Amino acid sequence: MSIATLDAASIDPATPDLVAFPDCAVCGEQAWIPIYEGPVRDGAFGNSRASGMVAECVGCGVRRLDEHSCHDDAVYTDAAYREILGEASDTNGFHAAHDPLQLERLNVVNPMTLRGKVVADVGCAAGSFLDFVAGLARSVIAIEPGKPYHESLTRRGFHVYDYTTHALDDCVGAVEHAFSFQVIEHVEAPAAFLTEIAALMAPGGRLTVSTPNRGDLLMELLPEDYPPFFYRSVHRWYFSDDSLARCGRAAGLVPVETRFVHRFGVANTLRWLRERAPGGRHPLPGLDDPALDSVWRDTLAREGTADTIYMTFEKPLP
Ligand SMILES: [Zn+2]
């Protein structure tokens, strides 16, 4: 089949492939509706896998990439994942690339304060975000499967674990604000992933999760050219705000706030429309205006068509 966003209404909602689309790991539903069939990105732009399929769960609306097109989770335990992305896999390289991005996350925390709290970051990589909040927090838990980051995380005074389940012995019910940025789309079982984090949380504690927004404006504007970039071999799951909220509820958490954040100026969208390719943060002549970009980002955030969803959940009191 050629590159196409399939017309869901015209397709029999029978399970496309029992192995590639097992029972939904958010809601348990068995039936999936095919949404897209074609190439999916494999790491940096320009690398792709030829025949991916994305389908939507009939029960909760989450979308997933067929299992054959996904990377094995072992990729996150060594340098392989960053190499697939074409990024530095050492701590200094990670900090150089990711420190400047943390203001976006601190903005989402505002106006909540982390002063005196037990804070955890699940999938923290080299811990850029944790460095920004550690001065306020009472205690910092760094959960990260990537072994190359552990020594530096430990040296900076964080309590380091490779998986949430391994932190439970020491920290069950203790975390007052947990964070997990751009991780849930990678994991094998999103509801179980959040259930484990919920066990780590104190009653009344909060969890803030971010993930790419499936309702990104470019999915609508470029239905032929953008999906082969948006769907990628390292992301099993594709959430809307609604399906992310349902995933949290499946883990016993209550969604309390949703914010959309767009990370690029207007030139990025216009380059996509002109060049059918990602332009990153490169400006366009005559449009390099921070005020214009600010209005653009705010507009997409209000409309829910920004590129990233931030959702905060609360663990109910017993
Ligand atoms: Zn489902």
Boltz pocket constraint, residues with backbone or C-beta under 6 A from the ligand:
constraints:
  - pocket:
      binder: B
      contacts: [[A, 24], [A, 25], [A, 26], [A, 27], [A, 28], [A, 29], [A, 57], [A, 58], [A, 59], [A, 60], [A, 61], [A, 62]]
      max_distance: 6.0
